[in-house]
Amino acid sequence: MEENSIQPEESGLADELNQYIQYTPATQGQRFLNWLIDNLLMRFGLTYLSGTVVGFLMAKLFPEYTLRVIYSEDRSDLILIGVIIVIFNYLLYYSFCEKVFKGYTLGKAITGTRAIRDDGQELTFKDAFLRTLSRLVPFEAFSGFGDRPWHDSWTKTSVVKAR
């Protein structure tokens, strides 16, 4: 991957020095580690926790339906519930972390990278949410093998080295 410089846009007197700041894009290796760490956390931590909560709530609020879903040979309802939980967790984890923690997720914090807008500014909630929605597009993960993943190019954001 080529080393591109992303320069922030000037937005006021306090940001006047930002025009001289250049960001170094994260490497493909860093981005892969970000994906791996974040997905392991989501799949084994967040999904286990939220699946347990959803199962408990379903058993309390809809006991007959829950028993039917568990003991039925038709697994379509169970699969649908699982898919909804995974998508919800994905949207929650990435959108929340990238906004609240100023472009960091656990994976990005470990690898020393963060997500920013192409103008150098911090992500807005809309930016973080749209990045996450873009990640849900089928085969989007394979776009990471190119110069720039779709969730970056479509949302005008980048992942850069933070240290």
N, C-alpha and C positions, 0 to 999 in steps of 0.2 A: 504494500500500500504506500502510495506517495505521501511525503510529508507536506501537508498543506498548512498554510497559516490562516487562521480565522481571526479577523480583527473586529473588535466590538465597535458598535456605532456610538457616536458621541451623543449624549442626551442631556448634558447640563454641565455647569461649572465644575461640580465635584467629579464628574466623569471625564474631564478634559484629558487627564493622563491616560485613560483607558485606550485612547487611540494608538498608544505606543505598545500596548500589551499584545503579544502574539501567543496564540494557543497552539500546542502541538497535539494533533489528533492521536487518540489511543490506537495502539497496534491491534491487529486482528487477534493476536494471542491474548491480549488484555481483555478484549471484548468477549472472546470465547470464555475466558475464566469468569467474567462478569455473569454471562448467561448461565454457566454451569453452577456457580455458587447460588445465584438468585433462584434458579429453578429447583435445586436441591432443597433450599430453604422452603420454597413454596410447596413443593410436592410432599415433603416429609414433615414439615412443621406446620405451616399454615393450613394445608389441606386436611391433615389429620385433625387438627384442632377444630376447624370449622365443620368438618364432616361429623365429628362427634357431637358438636352443638346442634347441628341440623338434625341428626338422628335422634337426639334427646328430645328436641322440640317436636319433631314429627310424632314420636312415641307418646308424648303427653297430649298434644293437640289433636292428632288424627290416629288413634291407636289401631282401628280396624284397617285403615289404608296401609299403615306401616307394616302390620303383620302380613297383609296381602302382598305387598311389594317384596318383603323379605322371603316369604315362602313360595312365591310364584315361580313357575318355570320360565315365564316370560320375563326377561331381565330389562326390557326396554325402559320401564319407569325408573328403575335403579340407575341405569346408564344415563338417562336424561337428568336425573337429580345430580349425579356425579359431574356431568358436563357443566351444569349450571353453577355448581360449587367451584369448579376449577376456573371458569371464566370470571366469576365474581372475585375470587382470590387474586387472579391475575390483574384485573382492573384495580382492585383495592391496593395491592402491594406496590405495583409500579407507580401508579398515579400518586398515591399517598407519599411514598418514599421520595420520589423524584421532586415533588413539590416541597414537602415539609423539610426534608434534609438537604435542600438546595442543590439538587441534581445528583445526589448520592443514593445508591441502594447499598445493601450489605456487600454485594460483589464489587461494586465500584469503589467503596471505601477500602476494601482489602487490596484492590489492585492499584489504588491511587489515581482513579479516573473519576470524572463526573460529567453529567449531561448539562449542556448549556444551549442557548439559542445561537443561531449563526451570527447574530449581531453582538454576541459576547455577553448578553444579559442573562440573568437567572431565568429558569423556566417558570412560566405561569402555570396555574393548575390546568388551564386549557391545553397548553403545550404538553404537559405530562400525560394528561388523559388521552390526547390524540396520538401521542407516541405509543401508548399502551394499546389503543384500538388498532393501530397499524400493525402491531406485533401479532394480532389475532388473525391476520390475513393468511390463508393457507400458503405454505411454502415461503413465507416471509423470511424465516430463519436462514434459508439458502441465499438470500440477497446479501448476507454478511460475508459471503465469499468474494463479492465484488468490491468495488472501490468504496461504496457507501450503502449501508443497509437502507431498505425502503423506509423504515420507521424514522430514520434521520432525514432522508431527502424529502419525504412527503410533508414533514412537519417543520422543516427548516431548523433542525437542531443537530447537534454533534456531540460526540463523547470525546473529551479531551483529557490529556494528562493533567492532573491537579497538583502533582508534586514532582 
